[in-house]
């Protein structure tokens, strides 16, 4: 990170201060006109919370971005990914304001950034400016919106404390005319005991809800249950009718008028991002249902960070589930779930359930039976690794049965016969060449494939709780591109709550053709595209990488060079513009580009600043200064992660513009 001197930005400070108008102390939105959101604070992202607001710009690039408060420009960060072009402003109100996915800055800021980029010959730079060297007043122009980094055109906006704690802007000075209460679509029931299952071997059951009136919902089916359980809510919030859907700011649950659970998205520290997989159901998210929220604590409160406990479900002890922390009461019970947005709009969902005696035939859930008539030995027909345990489908006495086994560490005492049956059936799974184990209860743990070529390492602390994991070789994949050059392995389950990441390694035959272009690939399911996750040394006898979930893993060969198409300059052509931009499109079939150093564009050996849109592949390279009249040579060199190289060279000429006719 580069620190820019006060002298270097003196002119910039003058330019920004000139013409400044005095404003009051209340912050203003960074965009003028009606504010509309595409993503809200607390929305689910891969392995983290969305800790800002995404402001829509009508699909356009170049909307003016204004300082929300008096302060100074503190930091500029440039990248192809993440926030793209990002600007950080320190306000006189002792808060930090962040603006992401920008297309550019006022000329003086742009000059400070590009000077640094050309000096280092890097697009990726990070500059910090001395306090008050670039003063701005509330309402001053500081940037232009864009779509750099990731996503369609929009402005990512954050408000943080002086200690870099992200705040929900809608609760800290930035109001919206929001009169739309949250929408509640489904109510889920998650069984939490050690034995019970719903029909078809499910641990979860979702009920539709009916809208009774504005902000009033009811689940009309009354369930009878005889096992401890927790609730889930599938719902969303909108800032206007028909607007984009966001996470609900606050969820509160009462059972028989007693508060059971409360989760609020107000402050979400960066370091607690992985707790997102505890609040949002990860299995539902993997199936596209990204707004299913748990109304209970799936792991003990002391297993997460103190900073995350407000969003995790308040400060009270326990799981916030019915029948877990205290003995359940047989009879009829009323549940009230309240969803509130940051503007105070409120929706209510009511539901009734009957708690019945254990083993009652009225219960919607059935306890797994581990005793079979005539001493029949059950045979295994299939299994599924659920979020909280192992579900086995067996056949005994010509009937299909489903059994559930909780993930227990080896330290736990065998309490009843079903534990013995669990270990017997687990051995039956292992005899099929599947490495099945409970991990997350001690230090680093490894699982290996039956052929000993695949290793999954679970580092200490990577999981929130003990969890079943399985590793197995799968059938060869046919007709896929690129073609795997190793056996394909599956890790189950695909999604689960995680604090960290797995380490994955696949051994390679050193004689494998093209081994220097081979790397570790991941895919969610058969038929899906492969994603390059290799972070080892290409050409080694082991392909290595990390993953935050299960799925398919193999070694894939990337022997294809990147492609350079649509180059705007033509070989042998003449141009009158002495500072021509070089534009072209980049694409790669698999491994992609590591960072800005993968792209090198030069004219006569002079480096051009390359700006890449990673989603469209469009690259624009700019000169620092004008070219001389005469002939020039352009060279473009691009490297992907697998080391494949693409080159384009050509010669063009800069000529004087004719008074009678210009040459383009």
C-alpha positions in Angstrom: 0.0 0.0 0.0 1.3 3.4 -1.0 1.0 6.5 1.1 0.8 9.7 -0.9 2.6 12.7 0.4 0.9 15.9 1.3 2.8 17.8 -1.4 1.7 15.4 -4.1 -2.0 16.0 -3.4 -1.9 19.7 -2.6 -3.3 20.6 -6.0 -6.0 18.0 -5.6 -7.1 19.4 -2.3 -7.4 22.9 -3.9 -9.4 21.6 -6.8 -11.9 19.7 -4.6 -12.4 22.6 -2.2 -13.0 25.2 -4.8 -16.7 25.8 -5.3 -17.7 23.8 -2.3 -21.0 24.6 -0.7 -21.6 24.4 3.0 -24.1 21.8 4.1 -25.7 20.7 7.4 -24.5 17.9 9.6 -27.1 15.2 8.6 -25.6 12.8 6.0 -26.9 12.7 2.5 -27.2 9.7 0.1 -24.3 9.4 -2.3 -26.6 9.3 -5.3 -29.1 12.0 -6.1 -32.7 11.2 -7.0 -34.8 8.3 -5.8 -32.8 5.7 -3.9 -33.6 2.1 -4.9 -31.7 -1.0 -3.5 -30.7 -4.2 -5.3 -29.1 -5.8 -2.2 -29.5 -5.0 1.5 -27.4 -5.2 4.6 -27.0 -8.8 5.9 -27.8 -10.5 2.6 -26.2 -13.9 2.2 -23.0 -14.1 0.2 -20.6 -17.0 -0.2 -19.1 -17.5 3.2 -20.0 -14.0 4.5 -22.6 -11.4 5.0 -23.2 -8.5 2.6 -22.2 -5.6 4.9 -23.4 -2.7 2.8 -26.2 -1.5 0.5 -26.2 -1.9 -3.2 -27.8 1.2 -4.8 -29.3 0.8 -8.2 -28.1 3.1 -11.0 -30.7 2.2 -13.6 -28.3 -0.1 -15.4 -26.1 2.8 -16.4 -22.4 3.6 -15.7 -21.2 7.0 -14.7 -23.8 8.2 -12.2 -22.3 11.0 -10.0 -21.3 9.9 -6.5 -21.3 12.5 -3.8 -19.7 12.7 -0.4 -22.3 11.9 2.3 -20.6 14.0 5.0 -17.7 16.4 5.4 -14.4 14.6 5.6 -11.4 13.6 3.5 -10.5 11.0 0.9 -8.5 8.4 2.9 -7.9 5.4 0.6 -8.2 4.3 -3.0 -8.0 0.6 -3.9 -7.9 -0.8 -7.5 -8.6 -4.4 -8.4 -10.3 -6.5 -11.1 -12.3 -8.3 -8.5 -14.2 -7.6 -5.3 -15.1 -3.9 -5.1 -13.2 -3.1 -8.4 -12.4 0.6 -8.1 -13.0 1.4 -4.4 -12.9 4.7 -2.6 -12.8 5.2 1.2 -13.8 8.4 2.9 -13.2 9.3 6.5 -15.9 11.6 7.8 -15.7 14.3 10.3 -18.4 12.4 12.1 -15.7 9.7 12.9 -17.2 7.2 10.5 -15.7 5.6 7.4 -17.7 5.5 4.1 -16.9 3.0 1.4 -17.9 3.1 -2.3 -17.4 0.1 -4.6 -17.6 -0.9 -8.2 -16.8 2.7 -9.4 -16.0 3.6 -13.0 -13.8 6.5 -12.1 -13.0 9.6 -10.1 -12.6 13.4 -10.6 -9.6 14.2 -12.7 -7.3 15.1 -9.8 -7.9 11.8 -8.0 -7.5 9.9 -11.2 -4.1 11.5 -11.8 -2.9 10.5 -8.4 -4.0 6.9 -9.0 -2.7 6.5 -12.5 0.6 8.1 -11.7 1.1 5.3 -9.1 -0.1 2.6 -11.5 2.3 3.7 -14.2 5.2 4.0 -11.8 4.7 0.5 -10.5 3.4 -0.9 -13.8 0.5 -2.5 -11.9 -3.3 -2.0 -12.2 -3.7 -3.3 -8.7 -2.6 -0.5 -6.4 -3.7 0.8 -3.0 -3.1 4.4 -1.9 -3.7 6.1 1.4 -3.7 9.9 1.7 -2.6 11.9 4.7 -5.5 13.2 6.9 -7.2 16.3 5.5 -4.9 16.4 2.4 -8.0 15.9 0.2 -10.8 17.7 2.0 -14.4 17.3 0.7 -17.6 18.8 1.8 -20.9 17.0 2.0 -22.4 16.9 -1.5 -19.0 17.2 -3.3 -18.5 15.0 -6.3 -16.0 12.3 -5.4 -16.5 9.5 -7.9 -18.7 8.0 -10.7 -20.6 4.7 -10.4 -19.8 1.7 -12.6 -19.6 -2.1 -12.6 -15.9 -2.8 -11.9 -15.3 -5.9 -9.8 -18.3 -8.1 -9.8 -21.9 -7.5 -10.7 -24.1 -5.4 -12.9 -23.9 -1.6 -12.8 -24.6 -0.4 -9.3 -23.0 1.4 -6.3 -21.9 -0.5 -3.3 -22.1 1.7 -0.2 -21.0 1.1 3.3 -20.9 3.0 6.6 -18.4 1.8 9.2 -17.3 3.0 12.6 -13.8 4.4 13.1 -12.8 0.9 14.2 -13.9 -0.5 10.8 -17.1 -2.1 12.1 -19.7 -2.2 9.3 -23.0 -0.6 10.3 -26.4 -0.8 8.6 -26.7 2.6 6.9 -30.5 2.4 7.1 -30.3 2.5 10.9 -27.5 5.1 11.0 -28.6 8.3 9.3 -29.7 7.1 5.9 -33.5 6.9 5.7 -35.7 5.6 2.9 -39.4 6.1 2.2 -40.1 2.4 2.8 -43.7 1.4 3.6 -43.6 -2.2 2.5 -43.6 -4.8 5.3 -41.5 -8.0 4.9 -43.0 -10.9 3.0 -43.2 -14.4 4.7 -43.6 -17.3 2.3 -42.8 -20.6 4.1 -42.4 -21.9 7.6 -40.0 -24.7 8.2 -39.7 -27.3 11.0 -36.2 -28.7 11.7 -36.1 -31.8 13.9 -33.3 -31.6 16.5 -33.4 -34.8 18.4 -31.2 -37.9 17.9 -33.8 -40.2 16.2 -36.7 -38.6 14.5 -37.5 -38.1 10.8 -40.4 -36.9 8.7 -41.7 -38.9 5.8 -39.2 -40.0 3.1 -36.3 -39.7 5.6 -36.4 -35.9 5.9 -35.2 -33.9 8.9 -36.9 -30.7 7.6 -40.5 -30.0 6.6 -41.7 -26.8 5.0 -45.3 -25.5 5.3 -46.8 -22.9 3.0 -48.2 -19.8 4.7 -51.3 -17.8 3.7 -51.5 -14.0 3.6 -54.5 -13.0 5.7 -54.1 -9.2 5.3 -51.3 -6.6 5.0 -48.5 -7.8 7.1 -50.5 -10.8 8.5 -49.7 -14.4 7.7 -50.8 -17.8 9.0 -49.6 -21.4 8.5 -53.0 -23.1 8.4 -51.8 -26.6 9.0 -51.5 -27.6 12.6 -48.8 -30.1 13.2 -48.5 -32.7 16.0 -44.9 -33.2 17.1 -43.3 -35.4 19.7 -39.6 -34.5 19.3 -37.6 -31.3 20.0 -37.5 -29.0 16.9 -36.6 -25.5 15.7 -38.2 -23.2 13.2 -37.1 -21.8 9.9 -38.5 -18.8 8.0 -38.4 -18.3 4.2 -39.0 -14.6 3.6 -37.7 -11.4 2.2 -38.0 -7.6 2.4 -38.6 -5.0 -0.3 -38.1 -1.3 -0.2 -40.9 -0.8 -2.7 -43.6 -3.0 -4.3 -42.0 -5.1 -7.0 -38.5 -4.0 -5.8 -35.5 -6.3 -5.3 -35.6 -8.8 -2.5 -33.3 -8.5 0.5 -32.8 -10.2 3.9 -35.2 -9.3 6.7 -33.5 -6.9 9.1 -35.0 -8.3 12.3 -36.7 -11.6 13.2 -38.3 -12.3 16.6 -40.1 -15.5 17.7 -42.5 -16.0 20.6 -43.9 -19.4 21.7 -46.9 -19.0 24.0 -46.0 -15.3 24.3 -42.6 -16.1 25.6 -39.6 -14.7 23.6 -37.6 -17.6 22.2 -35.4 -16.0 19.5 -34.3 -12.6 18.1 -31.8 -11.9 15.3 -30.9 -8.4 14.2 -28.8 -7.3 11.3 -27.3 -4.0 12.6 -23.6 -4.5 13.0 -21.9 -7.5 11.3 -18.1 -7.5 11.9 -16.0 -8.8 9.1 -14.4 -11.5 11.3 -17.7 -13.2 12.0 -18.6 -13.6 8.3 -18.6 -17.4 8.5 -21.5 -17.3 11.0 -23.7 -16.6 7.9 -23.9 -20.4 7.5 -25.5 -20.6 10.9 -28.2 -18.0 10.4 -29.0 -18.9 6.8 -29.7 -22.6 6.1 -26.7 -23.6 3.9 -28.4 -26.7 2.3 -31.4 -24.6 1.2 -29.0 -21.9 -0.1 -27.2 -24.6 -2.2 -30.6 -25.4 -3.7 -31.3 -21.7 -4.6 -33.4 -20.8 -1.6 -31.0 -18.1 -0.3 -33.3 -16.4 2.2 -34.2 -19.3 4.5 -33.3 -18.2 8.0 -32.9 -20.4 11.1 -35.0 -19.3 14.1 -32.8 -21.4 16.4 -29.1 -21.8 17.2 -27.7 -24.9 15.4 -24.6 -24.8 17.6 -23.9 -23.7 21.1 -23.6 -19.9 21.6 -20.1 -20.3 23.0 -19.0 -21.8 19.7 -19.3 -18.5 17.9 -17.7 -15.1 18.6 -19.2 -12.6 21.1 -19.4 -10.0 18.3 -21.8 -12.2 16.4 -24.2 -13.1 19.2 -26.7 -10.3 18.5 -27.4 -11.5 14.9 -27.1 -15.1 16.0 -30.1 -14.8 18.3 -29.8 -12.4 21.2 -27.9 -12.9 24.4 -30.0 -15.5 26.2 -28.5 -19.0 26.7 -29.8 -22.1 25.0 -30.7 -23.1 21.5 -33.9 -21.1 21.1 -35.6 -24.4 20.0 -38.7 -26.0 21.5 -38.1 -29.0 23.8 -34.3 -28.8 23.8 -33.4 -26.5 26.7 -36.3 -27.4 28.9 -38.9 -30.2 29.1 -41.7 -29.7 26.5 -45.3 -29.3 27.6 -47.9 -31.6 26.1 -50.7 -29.7 24.6 -51.5 -26.9 22.1 -49.0 -24.1 21.6 -49.1 -20.8 19.6 -46.1 -19.5 17.7 -45.7 -15.8 16.6 -42.9 -14.9 14.3 -42.3 -11.2 13.7 -40.3 -9.8 10.8 -39.3 -6.1 10.8 -37.4 -4.0 8.4 -35.2 -1.0 9.2 -38.0 1.4 8.6 -40.2 -0.3 11.3 -42.6 -2.0 8.9 -43.8 -5.2 10.5 -45.2 -8.6 9.4 -46.5 -11.3 11.7 -46.8 -15.1 11.1 -48.9 -17.3 13.4 -48.7 -21.0 13.7 -50.1 -23.6 16.1 -48.7 -27.0 16.9 -49.6 -29.8 19.3 -46.9 -31.4 21.4 -47.8 -35.0 22.0 -46.4 -37.9 24.1 -43.3 -39.5 22.6 -44.2 -42.3 20.2 -47.7 -41.0 19.6 -49.2 -42.0 16.2 -50.5 -38.4 15.8 -47.0 -37.0 15.4 -45.9 -35.8 11.9 -42.5 -37.2 12.7 -41.6 -40.8 13.4 -38.8 -42.0 15.6 -36.3 -44.2 13.8 -36.9 -47.9 14.9 -33.6 -49.8 15.4 -35.3 -53.1 16.3 -36.5 -55.4 13.5 -38.7 -58.4 13.8 -37.4 -62.0 13.6 -33.9 -60.7 14.2 -33.7 -59.6 10.6 -30.4 -58.0 9.7 -31.1 -54.8 7.7 -29.4 -54.2 4.4 -28.2 -50.7 3.4 -29.9 -49.3 0.2 -28.6 -45.7 0.4 -27.6 -42.9 2.6 -27.6 -39.1 2.8 -25.4 -36.8 4.9 -27.7 -34.2 6.4 -26.7 -31.0 8.1 -26.8 -32.5 11.5 -26.2 -36.2 11.0 -26.5 -39.3 8.8 -29.7 -40.6 7.2 -29.7 -44.2 6.1 -32.2 -46.0 3.9 -32.3 -49.7 4.7 -34.5 -52.7 3.9 -35.6 -55.1 6.6 -38.4 -57.7 6.5 -39.1 -56.5 2.9 -39.9 -53.0 4.1 -38.0 -49.8 3.6 -36.9 -47.9 6.7 -35.1 -44.7 7.3 -32.7 -44.4 10.2 -31.1 -41.2 11.6 -27.8 -41.1 13.4 -26.4 -37.9 15.0 -22.7 -37.2 14.5 -21.0 -38.2 17.7 -17.3 -38.0 18.5 -15.6 -41.3 19.6 -15.4 -39.9 23.1 -19.2 -40.2 23.6 -20.4 -43.3 25.5 -22.7 -45.7 23.6 -26.0 -45.0 25.2 -28.4 -47.4 23.5 -28.5 -50.1 20.8 -29.1 -47.7 18.0 -25.5 -46.5 18.3 -24.2 -50.0 17.8 -26.5 -50.3 14.7 -25.0 -47.0 13.5 -21.5 -48.3 13.6 -22.4 -51.5 11.9 -24.1 -49.7 9.0 -21.2 -47.2 8.8 -18.9 -50.2 8.3 -21.1 -51.4 5.5 -20.7 -48.0 3.8 -17.0 -48.1 4.2 -16.9 -51.6 2.7 -18.2 -50.0 -0.5 -14.9 -48.0 -0.8 -16.3 -44.9 0.9 -14.4 -43.2 3.7 -17.0 -42.0 6.1 -16.1 -40.4 9.4 -17.2 -37.9 12.0 -14.8 -34.9 11.9 -14.5 -31.6 13.7 -14.1 -33.0 17.2 -10.3 -32.9 17.6 -7.3 -31.6 15.6 -6.6 -31.9 11.9 -8.4 -34.9 10.4 -7.9 -36.6 7.1 -10.2 -38.7 4.9 -8.9 -40.7 1.9 -10.4 -42.3 -1.1 -10.3 -46.1 -1.5 -7.5 -45.8 -4.1 -5.5 -43.6 -1.7 -5.1 -40.9 -4.4 -7.5 -38.3 -2.9 -7.0 -36.7 0.5 -9.3 -34.4 2.3 -7.8 -32.6 5.3 -10.1 -30.8 7.8 -8.0 -28.4 9.8 -8.7 -27.9 13.5 -11.4 -25.3 13.9 -12.7 -25.5 10.4 -16.1 -26.8 11.5 -18.5 -25.4 14.1 -19.4 -28.9 15.4 -18.8 -32.6 14.8 -20.0 -33.5 11.3 -20.2 -36.6 9.1 -18.1 -36.3 6.0 -17.7 -38.8 3.2 -15.2 -39.2 0.4 -15.7 -41.6 -2.5 -14.7 -42.1 -6.1 -17.5 -41.6 -8.7 -18.2 -43.0 -12.1 -16.0 -41.5 -14.9 -17.5 -38.4 -16.4 -18.1 -38.7 -20.1 -18.5 -35.9 -22.6 -17.4 -33.2 -20.2 -15.1 -30.4 -21.2 -12.4 -30.0 -20.2 -11.7 -33.7 -19.8 -10.6 -34.9 -16.3 -7.1 -36.4 -16.2 -7.7 -38.1 -12.8 -10.4 -40.1 -11.1 -13.3 -37.9 -10.0 -14.1 -37.8 -6.3 -17.1 -36.7 -4.4 -17.1 -35.1 -1.0 -20.4 -35.2 0.9 -22.3 -33.2 2.0 -22.1 -30.4 -0.5 -23.0 -27.6 1.9 -22.6 -27.4 5.7 -21.8 -24.7 8.3 -18.1 -24.0 8.2 -15.7 -21.6 10.0 -12.8 -22.3 7.6 -12.0 -24.4 4.5 -11.0 -28.0 3.7 -7.7 -28.8 2.1 -8.0 -31.1 -0.9 -5.2 -33.0 -2.7 -5.1 -35.4 -5.6 -2.0 -37.4 -6.5 -0.8 -37.4 -10.1 1.2 -39.7 -12.2 4.3 -37.6 -13.1 4.1 -39.1 -16.6 0.6 -37.6 -17.1 0.6 -35.8 -20.5 0.4 -32.1 -20.0 0.9 -32.3 -16.2 2.3 -28.7 -16.2 -1.1 -27.4 -17.4 -3.1 -29.6 -15.0 -4.7 -28.4 -11.8 -7.4 -29.1 -9.2 -11.0 -28.5 -10.4 -14.3 -28.4 -8.5 -17.9 -28.8 -9.7 -21.1 -28.8 -7.7 -22.7 -31.6 -9.6 -22.2 -33.7 -12.7 -22.7 -31.7 -15.8 -21.8 -28.4 -14.2 -18.8 -26.4 -15.3 -15.5 -27.0 -13.6 -14.0 -24.2 -11.5 -10.2 -24.0 -11.2 -9.3 -24.1 -7.5 -5.7 -25.2 -7.7 -3.3 -23.2 -5.6 -0.3 -25.4 -5.7 2.8 -25.6 -8.0 1.7 -26.8 -11.4 3.7 -29.7 -12.6 4.1 -31.3 -9.1 2.9 -34.8 -8.5 0.1 -33.5 -6.3 -2.7 -31.1 -7.3 -3.8 -29.0 -4.2 -6.5 -26.5 -3.4 -9.1 -25.5 -0.8 -12.8 -25.6 -0.7 -15.6 -24.4 1.7 -17.9 -27.3 0.9 -18.3 -30.6 -0.8 -19.0 -31.5 -4.4 -16.9 -33.1 -7.1 -13.2 -32.8 -7.3 -10.8 -33.9 -10.1 -7.6 -32.9 -11.9 -8.4 -31.1 -15.1 -6.1 -30.2 -18.0 -6.0 -26.6 -19.2 -3.9 -26.9 -22.3 -5.7 -24.1 -24.2 -4.2 -20.7 -24.4 -6.4 -17.6 -23.6 -8.0 -16.0 -26.6 -7.6 -12.4 -27.7 -10.3 -11.2 -30.0 -11.9 -7.9 -31.1 -8.7 -5.9 -31.1 -9.5 -2.4 -32.3 -6.1 -1.6 -33.8 -5.3 -3.2 -37.1 -2.0 -4.2 -38.5 -0.6 -1.7 -41.0 -3.3 0.9 -40.4 -2.8 4.6 -39.9 -4.3 6.6 -37.0 -4.4 10.3 -36.2 -5.1 9.9 -32.4 -1.7 10.1 -30.7 -3.1 8.4 -27.5 -5.1 5.5 -28.9 -6.8 3.2 -26.4 -6.2 -0.4 -27.1 -9.4 -2.5 -26.6 -9.9 -6.2 -27.0 -11.7 -9.1 -25.4 -10.1 -11.8 -23.3 -11.4 -15.2 -22.6 -10.1 -18.4 -21.1 -11.6 -21.9 -21.0 -10.8 -22.9 -17.4 -8.0 -21.6 -15.2 -8.6 -17.9 -15.8 -6.3 -15.0 -14.8 -4.5 -14.7 -11.5 -4.4 -10.9 -11.3 -3.3 -7.8 -13.3 0.1 -9.2 -13.9 -1.4 -11.8 -16.2 -2.0 -9.0 -18.8 0.9 -7.1 -20.4 0.2 -4.5 -23.1 3.0 -2.4 -24.5 3.6 -0.1 -27.4 7.3 0.2 -28.3 8.1 -1.4 -24.9 6.1 1.3 -23.1 3.6 -0.2 -20.6 -0.1 0.5 -21.0 -2.5 0.4 -18.1 -4.9 -2.5 -18.6 -8.4 -2.4 -17.1 -10.3 -5.7 -17.4 -13.9 -6.4 -16.8 -13.7 -10.0 -15.5 -17.3 -10.7 -16.3 -17.5 -9.6 -19.9 -13.7 -10.1 -20.6 -13.4 -6.6 -22.1 -10.0 -5.0 -21.6 -9.1 -1.4 -22.2 -5.4 -0.5 -22.1 -4.4 3.2 -21.9 -1.2 5.1 -22.6 0.4 7.4 -20.2 1.4 10.0 -22.8 1.1 10.7 -26.5 2.9 8.7 -29.2 5.3 10.3 -31.7 4.3 10.6 -35.3 5.6 7.5 -37.1 5.4 3.7 -36.9 4.8 1.8 -33.6 4.7 -1.8 -32.5 2.0 -3.1 -30.2 2.4 -6.3 -28.2 -0.1 -8.1 -26.0 0.9 -11.0 -23.8 -1.6 -12.8 -21.6 -1.0 -15.8 -19.2 -3.6 -17.9 -17.6 -3.1 -19.7 -14.2 -2.0 -22.9 -16.0 0.8 -21.0 -17.7 -0.7 -21.0 -21.2 0.4 -17.9 -23.2 -1.4 -15.9 -25.8 0.3 -13.2 -27.9 -0.7 -10.6 -30.4 1.7 -8.2 -32.1 1.1 -5.7 -34.9 2.5 -2.6 -36.4 0.6 0.6 -36.9 1.4 4.2 -37.8 0.5 7.6 -36.2 0.1 10.3 -38.9 -0.7 13.9 -38.8 -4.4 14.8 -39.3 -5.1 16.1 -42.7 -6.9 19.5 -42.8 -9.2 18.3 -45.6 -9.7 14.7 -44.4 -9.1 13.0 -41.1 -7.8 9.4 -40.9 -9.4 7.4 -38.1 
